[in-house]
């Protein structure tokens, strides 16, 4: 399964997202944000594809702003 990379504008949101993933028992790892991403924060969250959709829903419910990174472009 291909991992999904989520990028953030603040370190606070990146670390908050990591905590939400831990609380939800979703396998996620903080990684450096890809150099070609528009992230204003140097941190990103890598999530296994099968769990990414449910984690994204949880992050939205918490009010955590993020973008889904795909090489060459990002989507909100």
MILO-930585 format. One record per atom (N, C-alpha, C, O): residue in one letter; atom name; y negated, x negated, z. Coordinates in Angstrom, 2 decimals. Example, Ala and Ser with C-alpha at 12.3 -4.5 7.8 and 13.67 -1.06 7.14 Angstrom:
<sites>
+-----+------+---------+---------+---------+
| res | atom |      py |      px |      pz |
+-----+------+---------+---------+---------+
|   a |    N |    5.69 |  -13.19 |    7.80 |
|   a |   CA |    4.50 |  -12.30 |    7.80 |
|   a |    C |    3.30 |  -13.20 |    7.80 |
|   a |    O |    3.32 |  -14.24 |    8.46 |
|   s |    N |    2.25 |  -12.85 |    7.08 |
|   s |   CA |    1.06 |  -13.67 |    7.14 |
|   s |    C |   -0.03 |  -12.90 |    7.87 |
|   s |    O |   -1.14 |  -13.41 |    8.04 |
+-----+------+---------+---------+---------+
</sites>
This chain:
<sites>
+-----+------+---------+---------+---------+
| res | atom |      py |      px |      pz |
+-----+------+---------+---------+---------+
|   x |    N |    1.18 |   -0.85 |    0.00 |
|   x |   CA |    0.00 |    0.00 |    0.00 |
|   x |    C |   -1.23 |   -0.89 |    0.00 |
|   x |    O |   -1.31 |   -1.86 |    0.76 |
|   x |    N |   -2.18 |   -0.57 |   -0.84 |
|   x |   CA |   -3.41 |   -1.34 |   -0.96 |
|   x |    C |   -4.35 |   -1.03 |    0.20 |
|   x |    O |   -4.59 |    0.14 |    0.51 |
|   x |    N |   -4.87 |   -2.06 |    0.84 |
|   x |   CA |   -5.82 |   -1.79 |    1.93 |
|   x |    C |   -7.16 |   -1.30 |    1.40 |
|   x |    O |   -7.55 |   -1.61 |    0.27 |
|   x |    N |   -7.85 |   -0.54 |    2.22 |
|   x |   CA |   -9.18 |   -0.04 |    1.90 |
|   x |    C |  -10.15 |   -0.81 |    2.79 |
|   x |    O |   -9.89 |   -1.02 |    3.98 |
|   x |    N |  -11.29 |   -1.23 |    2.21 |
|   x |   CA |  -12.29 |   -1.97 |    2.97 |
|   x |    C |  -13.51 |   -1.08 |    3.15 |
|   x |    O |  -14.07 |   -0.56 |    2.18 |
|   x |    N |  -13.91 |   -0.93 |    4.40 |
|   x |   CA |  -15.09 |   -0.15 |    4.74 |
|   x |    C |  -16.19 |   -1.13 |    5.15 |
|   x |    O |  -15.95 |   -2.03 |    5.95 |
|   x |    N |  -17.39 |   -0.94 |    4.61 |
|   x |   CA |  -18.51 |   -1.81 |    4.96 |
|   x |    C |  -19.56 |   -1.01 |    5.72 |
|   x |    O |  -19.59 |    0.22 |    5.66 |
|   x |    N |  -20.41 |   -1.74 |    6.43 |
|   x |   CA |  -21.37 |   -1.11 |    7.34 |
|   x |    C |  -22.73 |   -1.79 |    7.21 |
|   x |    O |  -22.84 |   -2.92 |    6.74 |
|   x |    N |  -23.76 |   -1.09 |    7.65 |
|   x |   CA |  -25.11 |   -1.66 |    7.64 |
|   x |    C |  -25.45 |   -2.34 |    8.96 |
|   x |    O |  -26.37 |   -3.15 |    9.03 |
|   x |    N |  -24.69 |   -2.01 |   10.01 |
|   x |   CA |  -24.96 |   -2.64 |   11.31 |
|   x |    C |  -23.66 |   -3.11 |   11.95 |
|   x |    O |  -22.59 |   -2.54 |   11.73 |
|   x |    N |  -23.78 |   -4.16 |   12.73 |
|   x |   CA |  -22.64 |   -4.66 |   13.49 |
|   x |    C |  -22.16 |   -3.60 |   14.48 |
|   x |    O |  -20.96 |   -3.45 |   14.72 |
|   x |    N |  -23.11 |   -2.89 |   15.05 |
|   x |   CA |  -22.78 |   -1.81 |   15.99 |
|   x |    C |  -21.82 |   -0.81 |   15.35 |
|   x |    O |  -20.81 |   -0.44 |   15.95 |
|   x |    N |  -22.13 |   -0.36 |   14.13 |
|   x |   CA |  -21.27 |    0.61 |   13.45 |
|   x |    C |  -19.91 |    0.01 |   13.12 |
|   x |    O |  -18.89 |    0.70 |   13.23 |
|   x |    N |  -19.87 |   -1.25 |   12.73 |
|   x |   CA |  -18.59 |   -1.90 |   12.42 |
|   x |    C |  -17.69 |   -1.95 |   13.65 |
|   x |    O |  -16.50 |   -1.63 |   13.57 |
|   x |    N |  -18.25 |   -2.35 |   14.78 |
|   x |   CA |  -17.45 |   -2.45 |   16.00 |
|   x |    C |  -17.10 |   -1.08 |   16.57 |
|   x |    O |  -16.03 |   -0.90 |   17.15 |
|   x |    N |  -17.99 |   -0.13 |   16.41 |
|   x |   CA |  -17.71 |    1.25 |   16.82 |
|   x |    C |  -16.56 |    1.80 |   15.99 |
|   x |    O |  -15.66 |    2.45 |   16.52 |
|   x |    N |  -16.59 |    1.55 |   14.68 |
|   x |   CA |  -15.51 |    2.00 |   13.80 |
|   x |    C |  -14.18 |    1.37 |   14.20 |
|   x |    O |  -13.14 |    2.03 |   14.17 |
|   x |    N |  -14.21 |    0.10 |   14.58 |
|   x |   CA |  -12.98 |   -0.55 |   15.04 |
|   x |    C |  -12.44 |    0.17 |   16.27 |
|   x |    O |  -11.24 |    0.39 |   16.38 |
|   x |    N |  -13.32 |    0.53 |   17.20 |
|   x |   CA |  -12.88 |    1.22 |   18.42 |
|   x |    C |  -12.31 |    2.59 |   18.10 |
|   x |    O |  -11.31 |    3.00 |   18.68 |
|   x |    N |  -12.95 |    3.31 |   17.18 |
|   x |   CA |  -12.42 |    4.62 |   16.76 |
|   x |    C |  -11.02 |    4.45 |   16.17 |
|   x |    O |  -10.13 |    5.25 |   16.46 |
|   x |    N |  -10.83 |    3.43 |   15.36 |
|   x |   CA |   -9.50 |    3.16 |   14.78 |
|   x |    C |   -8.49 |    2.86 |   15.86 |
|   x |    O |   -7.37 |    3.36 |   15.83 |
|   x |    N |   -8.87 |    2.03 |   16.83 |
|   x |   CA |   -7.96 |    1.70 |   17.93 |
|   x |    C |   -7.58 |    2.94 |   18.72 |
|   x |    O |   -6.41 |    3.16 |   19.05 |
|   x |    N |   -8.59 |    3.77 |   19.04 |
|   x |   CA |   -8.34 |    5.00 |   19.80 |
|   x |    C |   -7.42 |    5.95 |   19.04 |
|   x |    O |   -6.63 |    6.67 |   19.65 |
|   x |    N |   -7.52 |    5.95 |   17.71 |
|   x |   CA |   -6.69 |    6.82 |   16.87 |
|   x |    C |   -5.35 |    6.17 |   16.51 |
|   x |    O |   -4.53 |    6.76 |   15.80 |
|   x |    N |   -5.15 |    4.95 |   16.99 |
|   x |   CA |   -3.92 |    4.19 |   16.69 |
|   x |    C |   -3.73 |    3.97 |   15.19 |
|   x |    O |   -2.62 |    4.04 |   14.66 |
|   x |    N |   -4.86 |    3.70 |   14.54 |
|   x |   CA |   -4.86 |    3.39 |   13.11 |
|   x |    C |   -4.93 |    1.87 |   12.98 |
|   x |    O |   -5.80 |    1.23 |   13.58 |
|   x |    N |   -4.02 |    1.30 |   12.21 |
|   x |   CA |   -4.01 |   -0.14 |   12.00 |
|   x |    C |   -5.24 |   -0.54 |   11.18 |
|   x |    O |   -5.35 |   -0.20 |   10.01 |
|   x |    N |   -6.15 |   -1.26 |   11.82 |
|   x |   CA |   -7.37 |   -1.70 |   11.15 |
|   x |    C |   -7.74 |   -3.08 |   11.69 |
|   x |    O |   -7.43 |   -3.42 |   12.83 |
|   x |    N |   -8.39 |   -3.85 |   10.85 |
|   x |   CA |   -8.77 |   -5.20 |   11.25 |
|   x |    C |  -10.19 |   -5.48 |   10.79 |
|   x |    O |  -10.55 |   -5.20 |    9.65 |
|   x |    N |  -10.99 |   -6.05 |   11.69 |
|   x |   CA |  -12.34 |   -6.48 |   11.32 |
|   x |    C |  -12.21 |   -7.75 |   10.50 |
|   x |    O |  -11.51 |   -8.69 |   10.88 |
|   x |    N |  -12.89 |   -7.76 |    9.36 |
|   x |   CA |  -12.87 |   -8.90 |    8.44 |
|   x |    C |  -14.31 |   -9.19 |    8.00 |
|   x |    O |  -15.19 |   -8.36 |    8.20 |
|   x |    N |  -14.55 |  -10.36 |    7.41 |
|   x |   CA |  -15.88 |  -10.60 |    6.85 |
|   x |    C |  -16.14 |   -9.64 |    5.69 |
|   x |    O |  -15.25 |   -9.37 |    4.89 |
|   x |    N |  -17.36 |   -9.13 |    5.60 |
|   x |   CA |  -17.72 |   -8.25 |    4.48 |
|   x |    C |  -17.66 |   -9.04 |    3.18 |
|   x |    O |  -18.09 |  -10.20 |    3.15 |
|   x |    N |  -17.14 |   -8.46 |    2.12 |
|   x |   CA |  -17.10 |   -9.15 |    0.83 |
|   x |    C |  -18.51 |   -9.59 |    0.41 |
|   x |    O |  -19.49 |   -8.87 |    0.61 |
|   x |    N |  -18.59 |  -10.76 |   -0.17 |
|   x |   CA |  -19.88 |  -11.32 |   -0.56 |
|   x |    C |  -20.63 |  -10.44 |   -1.55 |
|   x |    O |  -21.86 |  -10.40 |   -1.54 |
|   x |    N |  -19.89 |   -9.74 |   -2.41 |
|   x |   CA |  -20.56 |   -8.91 |   -3.43 |
|   x |    C |  -20.80 |   -7.47 |   -2.98 |
|   x |    O |  -21.20 |   -6.63 |   -3.77 |
|   x |    N |  -20.56 |   -7.20 |   -1.70 |
|   x |   CA |  -20.84 |   -5.85 |   -1.20 |
|   x |    C |  -22.33 |   -5.74 |   -0.86 |
|   x |    O |  -23.01 |   -6.75 |   -0.69 |
|   x |    N |  -22.81 |   -4.53 |   -0.77 |
|   x |   CA |  -24.20 |   -4.29 |   -0.40 |
|   x |    C |  -24.37 |   -4.15 |    1.12 |
|   x |    O |  -25.39 |   -3.67 |    1.59 |
|   x |    N |  -23.36 |   -4.56 |    1.86 |
|   x |   CA |  -23.39 |   -4.42 |    3.31 |
|   x |    C |  -24.52 |   -5.23 |    3.91 |
|   x |    O |  -24.75 |   -6.38 |    3.51 |
|   x |    N |  -25.22 |   -4.65 |    4.85 |
|   x |   CA |  -26.28 |   -5.35 |    5.55 |
|   x |    C |  -25.73 |   -6.06 |    6.79 |
|   x |    O |  -26.44 |   -6.79 |    7.46 |
|   x |    N |  -24.47 |   -5.82 |    7.07 |
|   x |   CA |  -23.76 |   -6.42 |    8.19 |
|   x |    C |  -22.67 |   -7.32 |    7.61 |
|   x |    O |  -22.10 |   -7.01 |    6.56 |
|   x |    N |  -22.40 |   -8.41 |    8.27 |
|   x |   CA |  -21.39 |   -9.35 |    7.75 |
|   x |    C |  -19.97 |   -8.95 |    8.12 |
|   x |    O |  -19.03 |   -9.71 |    7.84 |
|   x |    N |  -19.79 |   -7.79 |    8.73 |
|   x |   CA |  -18.46 |   -7.35 |    9.12 |
|   x |    C |  -18.01 |   -6.15 |    8.28 |
|   x |    O |  -18.83 |   -5.34 |    7.86 |
|   x |    N |  -16.72 |   -6.07 |    8.06 |
|   x |   CA |  -16.11 |   -4.94 |    7.36 |
|   x |    C |  -14.84 |   -4.58 |    8.12 |
|   x |    O |  -14.38 |   -5.33 |    8.99 |
|   x |    N |  -14.27 |   -3.43 |    7.80 |
|   x |   CA |  -13.03 |   -2.99 |    8.42 |
|   x |    C |  -12.00 |   -2.77 |    7.33 |
|   x |    O |  -12.23 |   -2.01 |    6.39 |
|   x |    N |  -10.87 |   -3.43 |    7.46 |
|   x |   CA |   -9.78 |   -3.29 |    6.49 |
|   x |    C |   -8.74 |   -2.35 |    7.08 |
|   x |    O |   -8.28 |   -2.55 |    8.20 |
|   x |    N |   -8.38 |   -1.32 |    6.31 |
|   x |   CA |   -7.46 |   -0.28 |    6.78 |
|   x |    C |   -6.38 |   -0.08 |    5.73 |
|   x |    O |   -6.67 |   -0.13 |    4.54 |
|   x |    N |   -5.15 |    0.14 |    6.16 |
|   x |   CA |   -4.08 |    0.44 |    5.21 |
|   x |    C |   -4.41 |    1.74 |    4.49 |
|   x |    O |   -4.87 |    2.70 |    5.11 |
|   x |    N |   -4.17 |    1.76 |    3.20 |
|   x |   CA |   -4.53 |    2.90 |    2.36 |
|   x |    C |   -4.03 |    4.24 |    2.86 |
|   x |    O |   -4.74 |    5.25 |    2.74 |
|   x |    N |   -2.83 |    4.27 |    3.41 |
|   x |   CA |   -2.26 |    5.55 |    3.86 |
|   x |    C |   -3.01 |    6.14 |    5.05 |
|   x |    O |   -2.97 |    7.35 |    5.27 |
|   x |    N |   -3.69 |    5.29 |    5.82 |
|   x |   CA |   -4.41 |    5.77 |    7.00 |
|   x |    C |   -5.92 |    5.84 |    6.78 |
|   x |    O |   -6.66 |    6.36 |    7.62 |
|   x |    N |   -6.37 |    5.32 |    5.65 |
|   x |   CA |   -7.81 |    5.20 |    5.40 |
|   x |    C |   -8.51 |    6.56 |    5.36 |
|   x |    O |   -9.60 |    6.70 |    5.91 |
|   x |    N |   -7.91 |    7.53 |    4.72 |
|   x |   CA |   -8.55 |    8.83 |    4.58 |
|   x |    C |   -8.77 |    9.51 |    5.93 |
|   x |    O |   -9.85 |   10.05 |    6.19 |
|   x |    N |   -7.77 |    9.48 |    6.79 |
|   x |   CA |   -7.92 |   10.12 |    8.10 |
|   x |    C |   -8.93 |    9.36 |    8.95 |
|   x |    O |   -9.69 |    9.97 |    9.70 |
|   x |    N |   -8.96 |    8.02 |    8.85 |
|   x |   CA |   -9.94 |    7.26 |    9.60 |
|   x |    C |  -11.35 |    7.55 |    9.10 |
|   x |    O |  -12.27 |    7.69 |    9.90 |
|   x |    N |  -11.53 |    7.65 |    7.80 |
|   x |   CA |  -12.85 |    7.97 |    7.26 |
|   x |    C |  -13.34 |    9.31 |    7.79 |
|   x |    O |  -14.52 |    9.45 |    8.12 |
|   x |    N |  -12.47 |   10.29 |    7.88 |
|   x |   CA |  -12.85 |   11.60 |    8.43 |
|   x |    C |  -13.28 |   11.46 |    9.89 |
|   x |    O |  -14.25 |   12.09 |   10.32 |
|   x |    N |  -12.56 |   10.65 |   10.65 |
|   x |   CA |  -12.92 |   10.44 |   12.06 |
|   x |    C |  -14.27 |    9.74 |   12.18 |
|   x |    O |  -15.09 |   10.09 |   13.03 |
|   x |    N |  -14.50 |    8.74 |   11.32 |
|   x |   CA |  -15.77 |    8.02 |   11.37 |
|   x |    C |  -16.93 |    8.95 |   11.04 |
|   x |    O |  -17.98 |    8.89 |   11.69 |
|   x |    N |  -16.75 |    9.80 |   10.04 |
|   x |   CA |  -17.80 |   10.78 |    9.70 |
|   x |    C |  -18.07 |   11.72 |   10.87 |
|   x |    O |  -19.22 |   12.02 |   11.18 |
|   x |    N |  -17.00 |   12.18 |   11.52 |
|   x |   CA |  -17.15 |   13.09 |   12.66 |
|   x |    C |  -17.91 |   12.42 |   13.81 |
|   x |    O |  -18.63 |   13.08 |   14.56 |
|   x |    N |  -17.74 |   11.11 |   13.95 |
|   x |   CA |  -18.43 |   10.35 |   15.00 |
|   x |    C |  -19.87 |   10.01 |   14.61 |
|   x |    O |  -20.67 |    9.60 |   15.45 |
|   x |    N |  -20.21 |   10.18 |   13.32 |
|   x |   CA |  -21.55 |    9.84 |   12.86 |
|   x |    C |  -21.73 |    8.38 |   12.49 |
|   x |    O |  -22.85 |    7.87 |   12.46 |
|   x |    N |  -20.62 |    7.70 |   12.21 |
|   x |   CA |  -20.66 |    6.30 |   11.84 |
|   x |    C |  -20.88 |    6.19 |   10.33 |
|   x |    O |  -20.10 |    6.72 |    9.54 |
|   x |    N |  -21.94 |    5.51 |    9.94 |
|   x |   CA |  -22.26 |    5.34 |    8.53 |
|   x |    C |  -21.46 |    4.17 |    7.97 |
|   x |    O |  -21.42 |    3.09 |    8.56 |
|   x |    N |  -20.84 |    4.39 |    6.82 |
|   x |   CA |  -20.03 |    3.35 |    6.17 |
|   x |    C |  -19.98 |    3.61 |    4.68 |
|   x |    O |  -20.35 |    4.69 |    4.21 |
|   x |    N |  -19.51 |    2.62 |    3.95 |
|   x |   CA |  -19.25 |    2.75 |    2.52 |
|   x |    C |  -17.85 |    2.21 |    2.25 |
|   x |    O |  -17.38 |    1.29 |    2.93 |
|   x |    N |  -17.20 |    2.79 |    1.25 |
|   x |   CA |  -15.88 |    2.30 |    0.82 |
|   x |    C |  -16.14 |    1.24 |   -0.25 |
|   x |    O |  -16.76 |    1.51 |   -1.27 |
|   x |    N |  -15.64 |    0.04 |    0.01 |
|   x |   CA |  -15.85 |   -1.07 |   -0.92 |
|   x |    C |  -14.75 |   -1.12 |   -1.98 |
|   x |    O |  -13.56 |   -1.04 |   -1.67 |
|   x |    N |  -15.17 |   -1.24 |   -3.21 |
|   x |   CA |  -14.26 |   -1.55 |   -4.31 |
|   x |    C |  -14.93 |   -2.68 |   -5.07 |
|   x |    O |  -16.14 |   -2.64 |   -5.28 |
|   x |    N |  -14.17 |   -3.67 |   -5.47 |
|   x |   CA |  -14.74 |   -4.84 |   -6.14 |
|   x |    C |  -15.73 |   -4.40 |   -7.20 |
|   x |    O |  -15.38 |   -3.66 |   -8.12 |
|   x |    N |  -16.97 |   -4.85 |   -7.07 |
|   x |   CA |  -17.99 |   -4.53 |   -8.05 |
|   x |    C |  -18.83 |   -3.31 |   -7.73 |
|   x |    O |  -19.90 |   -3.14 |   -8.33 |
|   x |    N |  -18.38 |   -2.46 |   -6.81 |
|   x |   CA |  -19.17 |   -1.26 |   -6.47 |
|   x |    C |  -18.77 |   -0.74 |   -5.12 |
|   x |    O |  -17.68 |   -1.04 |   -4.62 |
|   x |    N |  -19.63 |    0.05 |   -4.53 |
|   x |   CA |  -19.34 |    0.72 |   -3.26 |
|   x |    C |  -19.67 |    2.19 |   -3.39 |
|   x |    O |  -20.54 |    2.58 |   -4.16 |
|   x |    N |  -18.95 |    3.01 |   -2.62 |
|   x |   CA |  -19.26 |    4.44 |   -2.62 |
|   x |    C |  -19.43 |    4.90 |   -1.18 |
|   x |    O |  -18.85 |    4.33 |   -0.26 |
|   x |    N |  -20.24 |    5.93 |   -0.99 |
|   x |   CA |  -20.51 |    6.43 |    0.37 |
|   x |    C |  -19.43 |    7.38 |    0.81 |
|   x |    O |  -19.49 |    7.91 |    1.93 |
+-----+------+---------+---------+---------+
</sites>
